Amino acid sequence: MSHHTSPSATAPPPSDSGPAAASSGAGHPRVREPVVFVVLAVLSVVGAVIGADLVAKLGISANTSVVGALIAMLIGRIPLAGLRSMRSVHRQNLAQSAISAATFASANALLTSIAVPYVFGREDLVWPMLAGSFVGLLIDTWVLYRSFGSRLLPADAAWPPGQAAAETIKAGDKGGKRALVLGAGTLVGLGGTLFSLPLSAAGVAFLGNVWALLMFGVGLGLREFSPDLFHTDLGAGYVPHGVMVGAGIVALGQAVVLLVRRRSAQQPAAATVAEHDETTSYTVDEKGLRRSLVRGYALFVAGAVLLAVLGGLIGDMSPLGLLGWVLFAAFAALVHELIVGLAAMQSGWFPSFAVTLIFLVLGLLIGIPSVPLALLVGYVSATGPAFADMGYDLKAGWLLRREHRPWDPYEREGRREQFRAALIGFAAALVVVAVLWQSYFRQGLIPPVAKVYADTVKHGLGEPGVLRTLLLWAIPGAAIQLVGGTKRQMGVMLATGLLILTPNACWMVLAALAVRVGYRKWRGPAADEELNLVGAGLIAGSSLGDSAQIIKAS
């Protein structure tokens, strides 16, 4: 297939995928290309509406990246010369990046965060909260963009939904046996949603780290069956939150150790490694990662100051109290996104609600007044989901670009264009939420997690001994995370499983892991690619089923 003749080409030929592109020095497709920009803008509005509608009416969010990729493929098959450029797998990657960014931004970041002050009874704070959460969203995604490809957030980690999106795009481009296997898996995953079977959990188990997902499955099982097995509900009484606190503290410590450790003199430069084996390369070294996280914290501080000014906190709090609120809000936002990102990286599930609730509980324990606490919770909840989502999208792009030569400059250029595509999605999400929130809220259509946040701020913890429970259960969480290390994130994954009550999900994960181990012993290394396709298909089908629920919500 043909490819660009220069990075600035304004009328790109039909495709830059395939072997010719893989060995060329062609520039990566740009979001500013007229056809690409229009497609991204339209898909972003669609994704933002889907996200807002589902989270308001059903309390769920859908990963629409596969939907965006499929729509882009169909557009590329329309027999018009101007649309044939969308046959490029890299332009399809930009399309799925934009629509998924818009979906998660509208649902998990913006609408949920502005619902907190509304439910709390302060409708006057909705617009300041929207501004603050949008700033937090932008910072959140920028930090991931600058950190992806580091030892903390490596490109060769699982990022299962990203693998699903990449496999879908590649199968659509190449066809053949891969397309048949992926298509069959997609149909099974789609069928599972009709019977409320969480087959995406099985798909994730085919793709992620075995040890991390084993702990995830154990956590899911303990949450679901603890009332029968132990005559107590491990999902109640802040037990999972305590496990997450312990695991999160250790994970944070492991990240700090990674940041302060000097780069080994024997490690070759990222670009050199990339030419030989992209799967082991790091495009962001420890110094770059440290710089990105420090700047991210500084930006979160600036965002918290903006929210404090717009929300009128300057007149309600003492200077010392306001300083503490700003620093705590920024710290909570940064830690929230990292913990959520690490869990999403290994499992494709992100415990945003639980980690936000942890900081809400800590805010209550240290005595933050109710209105500042409601704004803090809204600000923190706006970070994390988009961080995880961009990780998925960059993983998909990394898989699609890995055969290109020279690899390193093309990879960096592709990531930059994906970031720009996400910004288009965020802009669409901001407009959609700004237009629709009053209609939703006045009909009583409030995201359920926002009600939990607001009620907790209003009524407090509601029971004594919460701090003792958190500290007690933090011990096993910390120990398991310490044993598993940074690559497995076993403590974080156990806590994530404990926080999720999805019937039969544990059996899906554990059974798929057993199949994976047994099949690999039988087939050898060839089993990995085959199971990756099946897992990607199951996730893609489940995502399509979740997105289709907008019909039910209408």
C-alpha positions as CSV (number, residue, x, y, z in Angstrom):
1,M,0.0,0.0,0.0
2,S,1.1,3.6,-0.6
3,H,2.2,6.0,2.1
4,H,3.0,9.7,2.7
5,T,5.7,11.3,0.6
6,S,6.2,14.0,3.3
7,P,5.0,14.7,6.8
8,S,3.1,17.8,5.6
9,A,1.2,16.1,2.7
10,T,-2.2,17.6,2.5
11,A,-3.8,14.9,0.3
12,P,-2.5,11.6,1.6
13,P,-3.0,8.5,-0.5
14,P,-5.3,5.7,0.5
15,S,-3.2,4.0,3.2
16,D,0.1,4.0,5.0
17,S,-0.3,0.6,6.6
18,G,1.4,-2.5,5.5
19,P,5.0,-3.5,4.7
20,A,5.7,-0.4,2.6
21,A,4.9,1.9,5.4
22,A,6.7,-0.3,7.9
23,S,10.0,0.3,6.2
24,S,9.7,3.9,5.1
25,G,10.5,7.2,6.7
26,A,7.1,8.6,6.0
27,G,5.6,10.9,8.6
28,H,2.7,9.9,10.8
29,P,-0.8,11.0,9.7
30,R,-1.9,14.3,11.4
31,V,-5.1,15.3,13.0
32,R,-5.1,18.5,11.1
33,E,-5.7,16.8,7.8
34,P,-9.2,18.0,6.8
35,V,-10.8,14.6,6.4
36,V,-9.2,13.3,9.6
37,F,-10.2,16.4,11.6
38,V,-13.9,16.2,10.5
39,V,-14.1,12.5,11.3
40,L,-12.5,12.9,14.7
41,A,-14.8,15.9,15.6
42,V,-17.9,14.0,14.6
43,L,-16.9,10.8,16.4
44,S,-15.9,12.8,19.5
45,V,-19.4,14.3,19.8
46,V,-20.9,10.8,19.4
47,G,-18.6,9.4,22.1
48,A,-19.4,12.3,24.4
49,V,-23.1,11.8,24.1
50,I,-22.8,8.0,24.6
51,G,-20.7,8.5,27.7
52,A,-22.9,11.1,29.3
53,D,-26.1,9.3,28.5
54,L,-24.9,5.9,29.8
55,V,-23.4,7.2,33.1
56,A,-26.5,9.4,33.8
57,K,-29.2,6.8,33.0
58,L,-27.5,3.5,33.7
59,G,-24.5,4.3,35.9
60,I,-22.1,2.6,33.5
61,S,-19.3,3.8,31.2
62,A,-18.3,2.1,27.9
63,N,-15.0,1.9,26.1
64,T,-16.0,3.2,22.7
65,S,-12.5,2.9,21.1
66,V,-13.4,-0.3,19.2
67,V,-16.6,1.4,18.0
68,G,-14.5,4.4,16.7
69,A,-12.1,2.1,14.9
70,L,-14.9,0.2,13.2
71,I,-16.6,3.4,12.1
72,A,-13.3,4.7,10.7
73,M,-12.8,1.4,8.8
74,L,-16.3,1.7,7.3
75,I,-15.6,5.3,6.3
76,G,-12.4,4.2,4.6
77,R,-14.4,1.8,2.5
78,I,-16.8,4.4,1.2
79,P,-16.0,4.8,-2.6
80,L,-15.1,8.5,-2.4
81,A,-11.5,9.6,-3.1
82,G,-11.4,12.0,-0.1
83,L,-12.4,9.3,2.4
84,R,-10.1,6.5,1.3
85,S,-7.3,8.0,3.5
86,M,-9.2,6.5,6.5
87,R,-8.1,3.0,5.4
88,S,-4.8,3.8,7.1
89,V,-4.5,1.9,10.4
90,H,-2.9,5.0,11.9
91,R,-5.8,7.3,11.1
92,Q,-8.1,4.7,12.5
93,N,-6.0,4.7,15.6
94,L,-6.5,8.5,15.8
95,A,-10.2,8.0,15.4
96,Q,-10.4,5.5,18.3
97,S,-8.3,7.7,20.4
98,A,-10.6,10.7,20.0
99,I,-13.9,8.9,20.5
100,S,-12.7,7.0,23.6
101,A,-11.2,10.2,25.1
102,A,-14.5,12.0,24.6
103,T,-16.5,9.1,26.2
104,F,-14.5,8.8,29.3
105,A,-14.1,12.6,29.7
106,S,-17.8,13.2,29.5
107,A,-18.9,10.3,31.7
108,N,-16.2,9.7,34.3
109,A,-14.4,13.0,34.5
110,L,-16.8,15.9,33.8
111,L,-20.5,14.8,34.4
112,T,-19.6,12.8,37.5
113,S,-17.5,15.5,39.1
114,I,-20.0,18.3,38.6
115,A,-22.8,16.1,40.0
116,V,-21.1,16.1,43.4
117,P,-21.7,19.8,44.3
118,Y,-25.2,19.6,42.7
119,V,-26.3,16.6,44.9
120,F,-24.7,18.4,47.8
121,G,-27.1,21.2,47.3
122,R,-24.7,23.8,45.8
123,E,-25.9,24.2,42.2
124,D,-24.0,27.5,42.2
125,L,-20.7,25.5,42.3
126,V,-21.4,23.4,39.2
127,W,-19.8,25.8,36.7
128,P,-16.7,26.3,38.9
129,M,-16.5,22.6,39.3
130,L,-16.8,22.0,35.5
131,A,-13.9,24.4,34.9
132,G,-11.7,22.8,37.7
133,S,-12.5,19.2,36.6
134,F,-11.7,20.1,32.9
135,V,-8.3,21.5,33.9
136,G,-7.7,18.4,36.0
137,L,-8.6,16.2,33.0
138,L,-6.1,18.0,30.8
139,I,-3.3,17.7,33.3
140,D,-4.2,14.1,34.0
141,T,-3.8,13.2,30.3
142,W,-0.7,15.3,29.8
143,V,1.0,13.4,32.6
144,L,0.2,10.0,31.0
145,Y,1.3,11.2,27.6
146,R,4.7,12.3,29.1
147,S,5.1,9.1,31.2
148,F,3.9,6.4,28.9
149,G,6.9,4.2,27.8
150,S,8.7,4.5,31.2
151,R,9.6,1.7,33.6
152,L,6.6,2.8,35.7
153,L,4.1,2.7,32.8
154,P,5.8,0.6,30.1
155,A,4.4,0.3,26.6
156,D,5.0,-3.5,26.7
157,A,2.7,-3.9,29.7
158,A,-0.7,-5.5,29.2
159,W,-3.1,-2.4,28.8
160,P,-5.7,-5.0,27.6
161,P,-8.3,-2.7,26.0
162,G,-5.5,-1.2,24.0
163,Q,-4.5,-4.6,22.7
164,A,-8.1,-5.2,21.8
165,A,-8.4,-2.0,19.8
166,A,-5.1,-2.7,18.0
167,E,-6.0,-6.3,17.1
168,T,-9.4,-5.1,15.8
169,I,-7.7,-2.5,13.6
170,K,-5.1,-4.9,12.3
171,A,-7.6,-7.7,11.6
172,G,-9.7,-5.2,9.6
173,D,-6.7,-4.2,7.6
174,K,-5.2,-7.6,6.9
175,G,-8.3,-9.9,7.0
176,G,-7.6,-13.7,6.8
177,K,-7.5,-16.1,9.7
178,R,-6.8,-13.3,12.2
179,A,-10.0,-11.5,11.2
180,L,-12.0,-14.7,11.6
181,V,-10.6,-15.5,15.1
182,L,-11.1,-11.9,16.2
183,G,-14.6,-11.8,14.7
184,A,-15.6,-15.0,16.4
185,G,-14.3,-13.7,19.7
186,T,-16.2,-10.4,19.2
187,L,-19.5,-12.3,18.5
188,V,-19.0,-14.3,21.7
189,G,-18.2,-11.2,23.7
190,L,-21.2,-9.4,22.3
191,G,-23.4,-12.4,23.0
192,G,-22.2,-12.4,26.6
193,T,-23.5,-8.9,27.2
194,L,-27.0,-10.1,26.2
195,F,-26.9,-12.7,29.0
196,S,-25.1,-10.4,31.5
197,L,-21.9,-12.5,31.4
198,P,-18.8,-10.5,32.0
199,L,-16.8,-12.1,29.2
200,S,-14.5,-9.1,29.0
201,A,-13.0,-10.4,32.3
202,A,-12.1,-13.6,30.5
203,G,-10.6,-11.5,27.6
204,V,-8.5,-9.6,30.0
205,A,-7.2,-12.8,31.5
206,F,-5.8,-13.8,28.1
207,L,-3.9,-10.6,27.8
208,G,-2.6,-9.4,31.2
209,N,0.0,-10.4,33.7
210,V,-0.9,-13.8,35.0
211,W,0.0,-13.1,38.7
212,A,-1.7,-9.7,38.7
213,L,-4.9,-11.2,37.2
214,L,-4.7,-14.2,39.6
215,M,-4.9,-11.7,42.5
216,F,-7.6,-9.8,40.7
217,G,-9.7,-13.0,40.3
218,V,-9.1,-13.9,43.9
219,G,-10.3,-10.5,45.0
220,L,-13.4,-10.8,42.8
221,G,-14.2,-14.2,44.3
222,L,-13.7,-13.0,47.9
223,R,-16.0,-10.0,47.3
224,E,-18.8,-12.2,45.7
225,F,-18.7,-15.2,48.0
226,S,-17.4,-13.9,51.3
227,P,-20.9,-13.7,52.8
228,D,-21.4,-17.4,52.3
229,L,-17.8,-18.5,53.0
230,F,-16.9,-16.3,56.0
231,H,-20.4,-15.0,57.0
232,T,-19.2,-11.4,56.5
233,D,-19.2,-9.1,53.5
234,L,-15.6,-8.1,52.6
235,G,-17.0,-5.4,50.4
236,A,-18.5,-3.6,53.4
237,G,-16.9,-1.7,56.2
238,Y,-14.1,-0.2,54.2
239,V,-12.2,-3.5,54.1
240,P,-11.3,-3.3,50.4
241,H,-10.4,0.4,50.9
242,G,-8.0,-0.5,53.6
243,V,-6.3,-3.1,51.4
244,M,-6.1,-0.5,48.6
245,V,-4.6,2.0,51.1
246,G,-1.8,-0.4,52.1
247,A,-1.1,-1.5,48.5
248,G,-1.3,2.1,47.2
249,I,1.2,3.3,49.8
250,V,3.7,0.6,48.8
251,A,3.0,1.2,45.1
252,L,3.7,4.9,45.6
253,G,6.9,4.0,47.5
254,Q,7.9,1.6,44.6
255,A,7.3,4.4,42.2
256,V,9.5,6.8,44.2
257,V,12.3,4.2,44.4
258,L,12.1,4.0,40.6
259,L,12.2,7.7,40.2
260,V,15.3,8.3,42.5
261,R,17.2,5.3,41.1
262,R,19.9,6.4,38.7
263,R,19.7,5.0,35.2
264,S,22.0,2.1,34.7
265,A,25.1,3.0,32.7
266,Q,24.8,-0.3,30.9
267,Q,21.3,0.4,29.6
268,P,21.4,1.5,25.9
269,A,19.6,4.6,24.7
270,A,15.8,4.1,24.0
271,A,16.2,4.7,20.3
272,T,19.0,2.2,20.0
273,V,17.1,-0.5,21.8
274,A,14.0,0.3,19.7
275,E,15.8,-0.5,16.5
276,H,16.4,-4.1,17.8
277,D,13.6,-4.9,20.1
278,E,10.8,-2.4,20.6
279,T,9.1,-4.7,23.2
280,T,11.9,-4.0,25.7
281,S,12.6,-0.4,25.0
282,Y,11.8,2.6,27.3
283,T,11.2,5.8,25.5
284,V,11.1,7.7,28.8
285,D,14.0,7.4,31.2
286,E,13.8,7.9,35.0
287,K,14.9,11.5,34.7
288,G,12.1,12.2,32.2
289,L,9.5,10.4,34.3
290,R,10.6,12.3,37.4
291,R,10.3,15.6,35.5
292,S,6.9,14.8,34.2
293,L,5.5,13.8,37.6
294,V,6.9,16.8,39.4
295,R,5.5,19.1,36.7
296,G,2.2,17.2,36.9
297,Y,2.0,17.9,40.6
298,A,2.8,21.6,40.1
299,L,0.1,21.8,37.5
300,F,-2.4,20.0,39.8
301,V,-1.6,22.6,42.4
302,A,-2.3,25.4,39.9
303,G,-5.6,23.7,39.0
304,A,-6.6,23.4,42.7
305,V,-5.8,27.1,43.1
306,L,-8.1,27.9,40.2
307,L,-10.9,25.8,41.6
308,A,-10.5,27.4,45.0
309,V,-10.8,30.9,43.5
310,L,-13.8,30.0,41.3
311,G,-15.5,28.1,44.1
312,G,-15.1,30.9,46.6
313,L,-13.0,29.0,49.1
314,I,-10.7,32.0,49.6
315,G,-13.3,33.7,51.7
316,D,-14.4,30.6,53.6
317,M,-11.0,29.2,54.7
318,S,-8.0,30.5,56.6
319,P,-4.8,31.1,54.6
320,L,-3.1,28.1,56.2
321,G,-6.2,25.9,55.7
322,L,-6.5,26.9,52.1
323,L,-2.8,26.1,51.5
324,G,-3.3,22.7,53.0
325,W,-6.4,22.1,50.9
326,V,-4.6,23.0,47.7
327,L,-1.5,20.8,48.4
328,F,-3.7,17.9,49.6
329,A,-6.0,18.2,46.5
330,A,-3.0,18.1,44.2
331,F,-1.4,15.2,46.0
332,A,-4.7,13.2,45.9
333,A,-5.1,13.9,42.2
334,L,-1.6,12.7,41.3
335,V,-1.8,9.6,43.5
336,H,-5.3,8.8,42.3
337,E,-4.2,8.8,38.6
338,L,-1.1,6.7,39.3
339,I,-3.0,4.0,41.2
340,V,-5.8,3.9,38.7
341,G,-3.3,3.8,35.9
342,L,-1.3,0.9,37.4
343,A,-4.5,-1.1,37.9
344,A,-5.7,-0.3,34.4
345,M,-2.3,-1.2,32.9
346,Q,-2.5,-4.7,34.3
347,S,-6.2,-5.6,34.2
348,G,-8.1,-3.1,32.0
349,W,-10.2,-2.3,35.1
350,F,-9.7,1.0,37.0
351,P,-10.8,1.5,40.6
352,S,-11.4,5.2,40.3
353,F,-14.4,5.3,42.6
354,A,-12.7,3.4,45.4
355,V,-9.5,5.5,45.3
356,T,-11.5,8.7,45.2
357,L,-13.5,7.4,48.2
358,I,-10.3,6.8,50.1
359,F,-9.3,10.4,49.8
360,L,-12.8,11.5,50.7
361,V,-12.5,9.4,53.9
362,L,-9.1,10.8,54.6
363,G,-10.5,14.3,54.1
364,L,-13.2,13.6,56.7
365,L,-10.7,12.2,59.1
366,I,-8.5,15.3,59.0
367,G,-11.5,17.6,59.3
368,I,-11.8,19.3,55.9
369,P,-15.1,21.3,55.9
370,S,-17.9,20.0,53.8
371,V,-18.0,22.4,50.9
372,P,-14.2,22.4,50.3
373,L,-14.3,18.6,50.6
374,A,-17.1,18.3,48.0
375,L,-15.0,20.3,45.6
376,L,-11.9,18.3,46.4
377,V,-13.7,15.0,45.7
378,G,-15.0,16.4,42.3
379,Y,-11.5,17.5,41.4
380,V,-9.9,14.2,42.3
381,S,-12.6,12.1,40.6
382,A,-11.9,14.0,37.3
383,T,-8.4,12.4,37.2
384,G,-7.7,8.8,36.6
385,P,-10.2,7.4,34.1
386,A,-8.8,9.5,31.2
387,F,-5.3,8.7,32.4
388,A,-6.1,5.0,32.0
389,D,-7.9,5.5,28.7
390,M,-5.0,7.3,27.1
391,G,-2.8,4.4,28.2
392,Y,-5.0,2.0,26.3
393,D,-5.0,4.3,23.2
394,L,-1.2,4.7,23.3
395,K,-0.8,1.0,23.7
396,A,-2.9,0.4,20.6
397,G,-0.8,3.0,18.7
398,W,2.4,1.4,19.9
399,L,1.3,-2.0,18.6
400,L,0.3,-0.6,15.3
401,R,3.6,1.5,14.8
402,R,6.1,-1.0,16.1
403,E,7.1,-2.4,12.7
404,H,7.8,1.1,11.2
405,R,11.5,2.1,10.5
406,P,12.9,4.3,11.8
407,W,10.8,3.4,14.8
408,D,11.6,5.9,17.5
409,P,10.8,9.2,15.7
410,Y,7.7,7.7,14.2
411,E,6.5,6.4,17.6
412,R,7.0,9.8,19.2
413,E,5.2,11.6,16.4
414,G,2.3,9.1,16.6
415,R,1.9,9.6,20.3
416,R,1.8,13.4,19.8
417,E,-0.9,13.1,17.2
418,Q,-2.9,10.7,19.5
419,F,-2.6,13.3,22.3
420,R,-4.0,16.0,19.9
421,A,-6.8,13.6,18.9
422,A,-7.6,13.2,22.6
423,L,-7.8,17.0,23.0
424,I,-10.4,17.1,20.3
425,G,-12.4,14.5,22.2
426,F,-12.1,16.5,25.5
427,A,-13.3,19.7,23.8
428,A,-16.4,17.8,22.5
429,A,-17.0,16.4,25.9
430,L,-16.8,19.8,27.6
431,V,-19.4,21.2,25.1
432,V,-21.7,18.2,25.4
433,V,-21.6,18.2,29.3
434,A,-22.1,22.0,29.4
435,V,-25.2,21.7,27.2
436,L,-26.8,18.6,28.8
437,W,-26.1,18.6,32.5
438,Q,-29.1,20.8,33.5
439,S,-31.4,18.5,31.5
440,Y,-30.1,15.4,33.1
441,F,-29.8,16.6,36.7
442,R,-33.3,18.2,36.8
443,Q,-34.7,14.9,35.7
444,G,-32.9,13.2,38.6
445,L,-30.5,11.5,36.3
446,I,-27.4,11.6,38.5
447,P,-24.3,9.3,38.2
448,P,-24.7,6.9,41.1
449,V,-21.1,7.3,42.3
450,A,-21.6,11.1,42.6
451,K,-24.5,10.4,45.0
452,V,-22.3,8.2,47.1
453,Y,-19.6,10.9,47.3
454,A,-22.1,13.7,48.1
455,D,-23.9,11.6,50.8
456,T,-20.7,10.7,52.4
457,V,-19.6,14.3,52.5
458,K,-23.0,15.3,54.0
459,H,-23.4,12.6,56.6
460,G,-19.8,11.7,57.4
461,L,-18.4,8.2,57.8
462,G,-21.6,7.0,59.6
463,E,-19.7,4.4,61.8
464,P,-16.9,4.4,64.3
465,G,-13.6,2.7,63.8
466,V,-13.2,3.5,60.2
467,L,-9.5,4.6,60.6
468,R,-8.8,1.4,62.6
469,T,-10.3,-0.7,59.8
470,L,-8.3,1.1,57.1
471,L,-5.0,0.7,59.0
472,L,-5.7,-3.0,59.9
473,W,-6.5,-4.1,56.4
474,A,-3.7,-1.9,54.9
475,I,-1.2,-4.4,56.3
476,P,-2.0,-7.4,54.1
477,G,-2.5,-5.1,51.1
478,A,1.0,-3.6,51.7
479,A,2.6,-7.0,52.2
480,I,1.1,-8.5,49.0
481,Q,2.0,-5.4,46.9
482,L,5.6,-5.6,48.3
483,V,5.9,-9.3,47.4
484,G,4.5,-8.8,43.9
485,G,6.8,-5.8,43.0
486,T,6.2,-3.0,40.5
487,K,5.5,-5.3,37.4
488,R,2.8,-7.4,38.9
489,Q,1.0,-4.9,41.1
490,M,-0.6,-7.8,43.1
491,G,-1.8,-5.8,46.1
492,V,-3.4,-3.1,43.9
493,M,-5.1,-5.9,41.8
494,L,-6.3,-7.8,44.9
495,A,-7.9,-4.5,46.2
496,T,-9.4,-3.8,42.8
497,G,-11.1,-7.2,42.8
498,L,-12.4,-6.7,46.3
499,L,-14.0,-3.4,45.3
500,I,-15.9,-4.8,42.3
501,L,-19.1,-6.8,42.7
502,T,-19.7,-8.4,39.3
503,P,-21.5,-11.8,39.4
504,N,-19.4,-14.6,37.9
505,A,-16.5,-12.4,37.0
506,C,-14.1,-14.3,39.2
507,W,-14.9,-17.6,37.4
508,M,-14.4,-15.9,34.1
509,V,-10.9,-14.7,35.1
510,L,-9.8,-17.8,36.9
511,A,-11.1,-20.2,34.2
512,A,-9.5,-18.1,31.4
513,L,-6.2,-18.1,33.3
514,A,-6.3,-21.9,33.6
515,V,-7.0,-22.2,29.9
516,R,-4.2,-19.8,29.1
517,V,-1.6,-21.7,31.2
518,G,-2.7,-25.1,29.9
519,Y,-2.9,-24.0,26.2
520,R,0.5,-22.5,26.4
521,K,2.0,-25.7,27.7
522,W,0.4,-27.5,24.8
523,R,1.0,-25.0,22.0
524,G,4.2,-23.3,23.2
525,P,4.9,-19.7,22.4
526,A,2.5,-19.7,19.4
527,A,-0.3,-19.9,21.9
528,D,0.2,-16.3,23.0
529,E,-0.7,-14.7,19.7
530,E,-3.8,-16.9,19.3
531,L,-5.1,-16.2,22.8
532,N,-4.4,-12.5,22.4
533,L,-6.7,-12.5,19.4
534,V,-9.4,-14.4,21.3
535,G,-9.0,-12.1,24.3
536,A,-9.1,-9.0,22.2
537,G,-12.3,-10.2,20.5
538,L,-14.1,-10.8,23.8
539,I,-13.2,-7.3,25.0
540,A,-14.2,-5.8,21.7
541,G,-17.5,-7.6,21.8
542,S,-18.2,-6.6,25.4
543,S,-17.3,-2.9,24.5
544,L,-19.7,-3.0,21.6
545,G,-22.4,-4.4,23.8
546,D,-21.9,-1.8,26.5
547,S,-22.0,1.0,23.9
548,A,-25.2,-0.4,22.4
549,Q,-26.9,0.1,25.7
550,I,-27.4,3.7,24.8
551,I,-30.4,2.3,22.9
552,K,-31.8,0.9,26.2
553,A,-31.1,4.2,27.9
554,S,-32.9,6.2,25.3
